[in-house]
Amino acid sequence: SGGLGMALVLPFLRWYRPPPGGFALAEHGSPLMHFLRVWGLFVLLSVALGLGAIGAGRSRRGIAGFLALALRRWRRLPRLLDLVERRRRANRLMERAGFTLLLALVGILALLVLGRAAGAIALLLGLISLLAALTARDRGTRFAAGLTALAWFILLGTDVFFLRDWLAGGAAFRMNTVFKFGFQAWLLLGLGCGAQAAGLWRPSEEGRSFRGWRSLALVLIWLAATYPVLGAPDRLAGRFPNGHAPIGTLDGLAFMRGGEYFWPDDAHPVQLAPEYEALMWLRDNVPGTPVVAEAALGYYREGGSRVAAYTGLPIPLGPQHEGEQRPKAPVGARAAEVRRLYETADAVEAQRLIEELSLSYIYVGQLERIAYGDAGLPKFEEMAASGQLDPVFRNDRVTIYALTAR
């Protein structure tokens, strides 16, 4: 079975050419204030919960045990003889503690000197959470603290390294690294800090020591909770100024019934209701998986690939990430063919491209007109008049042509 599997995948391995990649040192890290705006709540929780777990820790040996004792007896730290009396082999332990803390301090100072304050914070919090994972009394807290430590070390990595992709060399060279790894760090911090947060309100001596932290945490939680209330309506108003998605529905396309956005500028509005009507017609009337031509555009701001996304039907070229995941030469050639299909005024050339792209339908909506212009669109009506195409759907903004002859 292994040999058969290799034989089946061999053509892919033979012809696939991945784009250049690999890790590289980042020229600069995240600005400190931006970093704190995103991660500030977790910074506070990690410090409070990490130090609390260390101070109440169960360890009696090693650097973690020494720090646990020091935090529990912090009022008596100047009296080092007292610590020596309470610990065996205290001198050796203090040497290890001092060496470990020195290495951590050197790393943090190095990051600060290099202008990576966000990375220094991530390293510090990762070490605190790691010590908490080593000293916590119960398995649940140890596991949660371990998740938190992993998250901070991931963020430290994104501040020092970046994954080289097609954005390398530009101003946004860290964008995908920060996003993709940041998503994972956010989930880990949410699970780790969330599982431990109940300790802040625990009715015990340990819980009472968190009074100051509780107040700060409540303030940050309140500030974070304001975004869905204030930010979401503002975001929707910017994207859909003339419509609002219905409330109380599970229909993920309901926003299209009255929404509107602008691309590539305010002079080009895209009304979603006509597109919604055309897409629903495709879903209800087109069986199988025939190929539908639509504009080869990205989807972040352009709203491209809506036929493929909302109907599941194949299209000649997917969204902009095709150029990131595959060699650019064939992707660029296919994009040029799609562009030529809409821009050419020659019906004979259009018929050749239809056959080359194995098309069964041609979607002409607002994005196609904006991206490719109106100069080449009359040929589709000429082809319809000659019987080559059939306009199977039409409203005031969208026309869908079906191929009637091969």
KADA-V285506 format. One record per residue. N is the residue number from 1. RES is the residue in three letters. NEAR is the number of other ideal C-beta (glycine too) atoms within 12 Angstrom. Layout:
n = [N | N]
res = [RES | RES]
near = [NEAR | NEAR]
This chain:
n = [1 | 2 | 3 | 4 | 5 | 6 | 7 | 8 | 9 | 10 | 11 | 12 | 13 | 14 | 15 | 16 | 17 | 18 | 19 | 20 | 21 | 22 | 23 | 24 | 25 | 26 | 27 | 28 | 29 | 30 | 31 | 32 | 33 | 34 | 35 | 36 | 37 | 38 | 39 | 40 | 41 | 42 | 43 | 44 | 45 | 46 | 47 | 48 | 49 | 50 | 51 | 52 | 53 | 54 | 55 | 56 | 57 | 58 | 59 | 60 | 61 | 62 | 63 | 64 | 65 | 66 | 67 | 68 | 69 | 70 | 71 | 72 | 73 | 74 | 75 | 76 | 77 | 78 | 79 | 80 | 81 | 82 | 83 | 84 | 85 | 86 | 87 | 88 | 89 | 90 | 91 | 92 | 93 | 94 | 95 | 96 | 97 | 98 | 99 | 100 | 101 | 102 | 103 | 104 | 105 | 106 | 107 | 108 | 109 | 110 | 111 | 112 | 113 | 114 | 115 | 116 | 117 | 118 | 119 | 120 | 121 | 122 | 123 | 124 | 125 | 126 | 127 | 128 | 129 | 130 | 131 | 132 | 133 | 134 | 135 | 136 | 137 | 138 | 139 | 140 | 141 | 142 | 143 | 144 | 145 | 146 | 147 | 148 | 149 | 150 | 151 | 152 | 153 | 154 | 155 | 156 | 157 | 158 | 159 | 160 | 161 | 162 | 163 | 164 | 165 | 166 | 167 | 168 | 169 | 170 | 171 | 172 | 173 | 174 | 175 | 176 | 177 | 178 | 179 | 180 | 181 | 182 | 183 | 184 | 185 | 186 | 187 | 188 | 189 | 190 | 191 | 192 | 193 | 194 | 195 | 196 | 197 | 198 | 199 | 200 | 201 | 202 | 203 | 204 | 205 | 206 | 207 | 208 | 209 | 210 | 211 | 212 | 213 | 214 | 215 | 216 | 217 | 218 | 219 | 220 | 221 | 222 | 223 | 224 | 225 | 226 | 227 | 228 | 229 | 230 | 231 | 232 | 233 | 234 | 235 | 236 | 237 | 238 | 239 | 240 | 241 | 242 | 243 | 244 | 245 | 246 | 247 | 248 | 249 | 250 | 251 | 252 | 253 | 254 | 255 | 256 | 257 | 258 | 259 | 260 | 261 | 262 | 263 | 264 | 265 | 266 | 267 | 268 | 269 | 270 | 271 | 272 | 273 | 274 | 275 | 276 | 277 | 278 | 279 | 280 | 281 | 282 | 283 | 284 | 285 | 286 | 287 | 288 | 289 | 290 | 291 | 292 | 293 | 294 | 295 | 296 | 297 | 298 | 299 | 300 | 301 | 302 | 303 | 304 | 305 | 306 | 307 | 308 | 309 | 310 | 311 | 312 | 313 | 314 | 315 | 316 | 317 | 318 | 319 | 320 | 321 | 322 | 323 | 324 | 325 | 326 | 327 | 328 | 329 | 330 | 331 | 332 | 333 | 334 | 335 | 336 | 337 | 338 | 339 | 340 | 341 | 342 | 343 | 344 | 345 | 346 | 347 | 348 | 349 | 350 | 351 | 352 | 353 | 354 | 355 | 356 | 357 | 358 | 359 | 360 | 361 | 362 | 363 | 364 | 365 | 366 | 367 | 368 | 369 | 370 | 371 | 372 | 373 | 374 | 375 | 376 | 377 | 378 | 379 | 380 | 381 | 382 | 383 | 384 | 385 | 386 | 387 | 388 | 389 | 390 | 391 | 392 | 393 | 394 | 395 | 396 | 397 | 398 | 399 | 400 | 401 | 402 | 403 | 404 | 405 | 406]
res = [SER | GLY | GLY | LEU | GLY | MET | ALA | LEU | VAL | LEU | PRO | PHE | LEU | ARG | TRP | TYR | ARG | PRO | PRO | PRO | GLY | GLY | PHE | ALA | LEU | ALA | GLU | HIS | GLY | SER | PRO | LEU | MET | HIS | PHE | LEU | ARG | VAL | TRP | GLY | LEU | PHE | VAL | LEU | LEU | SER | VAL | ALA | LEU | GLY | LEU | GLY | ALA | ILE | GLY | ALA | GLY | ARG | SER | ARG | ARG | GLY | ILE | ALA | GLY | PHE | LEU | ALA | LEU | ALA | LEU | ARG | ARG | TRP | ARG | ARG | LEU | PRO | ARG | LEU | LEU | ASP | LEU | VAL | GLU | ARG | ARG | ARG | ARG | ALA | ASN | ARG | LEU | MET | GLU | ARG | ALA | GLY | PHE | THR | LEU | LEU | LEU | ALA | LEU | VAL | GLY | ILE | LEU | ALA | LEU | LEU | VAL | LEU | GLY | ARG | ALA | ALA | GLY | ALA | ILE | ALA | LEU | LEU | LEU | GLY | LEU | ILE | SER | LEU | LEU | ALA | ALA | LEU | THR | ALA | ARG | ASP | ARG | GLY | THR | ARG | PHE | ALA | ALA | GLY | LEU | THR | ALA | LEU | ALA | TRP | PHE | ILE | LEU | LEU | GLY | THR | ASP | VAL | PHE | PHE | LEU | ARG | ASP | TRP | LEU | ALA | GLY | GLY | ALA | ALA | PHE | ARG | MET | ASN | THR | VAL | PHE | LYS | PHE | GLY | PHE | GLN | ALA | TRP | LEU | LEU | LEU | GLY | LEU | GLY | CYS | GLY | ALA | GLN | ALA | ALA | GLY | LEU | TRP | ARG | PRO | SER | GLU | GLU | GLY | ARG | SER | PHE | ARG | GLY | TRP | ARG | SER | LEU | ALA | LEU | VAL | LEU | ILE | TRP | LEU | ALA | ALA | THR | TYR | PRO | VAL | LEU | GLY | ALA | PRO | ASP | ARG | LEU | ALA | GLY | ARG | PHE | PRO | ASN | GLY | HIS | ALA | PRO | ILE | GLY | THR | LEU | ASP | GLY | LEU | ALA | PHE | MET | ARG | GLY | GLY | GLU | TYR | PHE | TRP | PRO | ASP | ASP | ALA | HIS | PRO | VAL | GLN | LEU | ALA | PRO | GLU | TYR | GLU | ALA | LEU | MET | TRP | LEU | ARG | ASP | ASN | VAL | PRO | GLY | THR | PRO | VAL | VAL | ALA | GLU | ALA | ALA | LEU | GLY | TYR | TYR | ARG | GLU | GLY | GLY | SER | ARG | VAL | ALA | ALA | TYR | THR | GLY | LEU | PRO | ILE | PRO | LEU | GLY | PRO | GLN | HIS | GLU | GLY | GLU | GLN | ARG | PRO | LYS | ALA | PRO | VAL | GLY | ALA | ARG | ALA | ALA | GLU | VAL | ARG | ARG | LEU | TYR | GLU | THR | ALA | ASP | ALA | VAL | GLU | ALA | GLN | ARG | LEU | ILE | GLU | GLU | LEU | SER | LEU | SER | TYR | ILE | TYR | VAL | GLY | GLN | LEU | GLU | ARG | ILE | ALA | TYR | GLY | ASP | ALA | GLY | LEU | PRO | LYS | PHE | GLU | GLU | MET | ALA | ALA | SER | GLY | GLN | LEU | ASP | PRO | VAL | PHE | ARG | ASN | ASP | ARG | VAL | THR | ILE | TYR | ALA | LEU | THR | ALA | ARG]
near = [7 | 8 | 9 | 9 | 11 | 13 | 13 | 12 | 14 | 13 | 10 | 14 | 13 | 10 | 12 | 14 | 16 | 17 | 22 | 16 | 18 | 14 | 17 | 19 | 21 | 28 | 18 | 20 | 33 | 33 | 18 | 24 | 13 | 17 | 29 | 21 | 18 | 27 | 38 | 26 | 30 | 42 | 35 | 32 | 44 | 47 | 34 | 38 | 46 | 45 | 37 | 41 | 47 | 39 | 32 | 30 | 34 | 23 | 28 | 18 | 22 | 23 | 30 | 34 | 30 | 39 | 39 | 35 | 35 | 33 | 29 | 28 | 20 | 17 | 10 | 17 | 17 | 11 | 14 | 18 | 13 | 16 | 27 | 18 | 13 | 21 | 27 | 16 | 17 | 23 | 16 | 17 | 28 | 25 | 16 | 22 | 28 | 19 | 16 | 23 | 23 | 15 | 17 | 25 | 18 | 16 | 25 | 27 | 18 | 18 | 29 | 21 | 13 | 21 | 19 | 32 | 26 | 39 | 37 | 33 | 33 | 43 | 35 | 32 | 44 | 41 | 35 | 37 | 47 | 34 | 40 | 46 | 38 | 31 | 37 | 36 | 22 | 19 | 13 | 20 | 34 | 30 | 22 | 34 | 45 | 30 | 35 | 48 | 37 | 29 | 39 | 45 | 32 | 34 | 42 | 35 | 31 | 37 | 40 | 31 | 25 | 32 | 27 | 23 | 27 | 25 | 24 | 25 | 14 | 14 | 10 | 15 | 24 | 35 | 23 | 24 | 34 | 32 | 20 | 18 | 31 | 29 | 19 | 23 | 37 | 27 | 19 | 32 | 40 | 24 | 24 | 39 | 41 | 26 | 26 | 41 | 32 | 22 | 36 | 32 | 20 | 20 | 11 | 14 | 13 | 27 | 20 | 16 | 22 | 32 | 18 | 17 | 31 | 25 | 16 | 21 | 32 | 22 | 17 | 26 | 23 | 14 | 20 | 23 | 15 | 15 | 17 | 13 | 13 | 14 | 15 | 17 | 17 | 15 | 17 | 22 | 18 | 17 | 26 | 28 | 20 | 20 | 23 | 21 | 25 | 16 | 10 | 7 | 12 | 9 | 15 | 13 | 24 | 21 | 26 | 31 | 25 | 21 | 29 | 30 | 34 | 23 | 27 | 19 | 12 | 12 | 9 | 20 | 25 | 39 | 30 | 35 | 28 | 32 | 41 | 34 | 26 | 40 | 35 | 27 | 29 | 36 | 21 | 13 | 18 | 26 | 12 | 14 | 16 | 27 | 29 | 44 | 42 | 48 | 40 | 37 | 35 | 25 | 25 | 17 | 19 | 27 | 39 | 36 | 33 | 38 | 43 | 28 | 26 | 31 | 32 | 19 | 30 | 24 | 38 | 38 | 35 | 26 | 27 | 25 | 19 | 30 | 24 | 24 | 20 | 24 | 19 | 20 | 14 | 19 | 26 | 18 | 21 | 27 | 31 | 23 | 28 | 40 | 26 | 26 | 43 | 41 | 26 | 28 | 22 | 19 | 25 | 16 | 20 | 36 | 27 | 18 | 30 | 36 | 19 | 20 | 33 | 20 | 37 | 31 | 39 | 45 | 48 | 42 | 44 | 36 | 38 | 39 | 26 | 26 | 30 | 29 | 19 | 18 | 13 | 29 | 29 | 21 | 31 | 40 | 23 | 22 | 33 | 27 | 16 | 17 | 16 | 27 | 32 | 23 | 28 | 26 | 29 | 22 | 21 | 13 | 26 | 35 | 31 | 40 | 38 | 31 | 30 | 21 | 15 | 12]
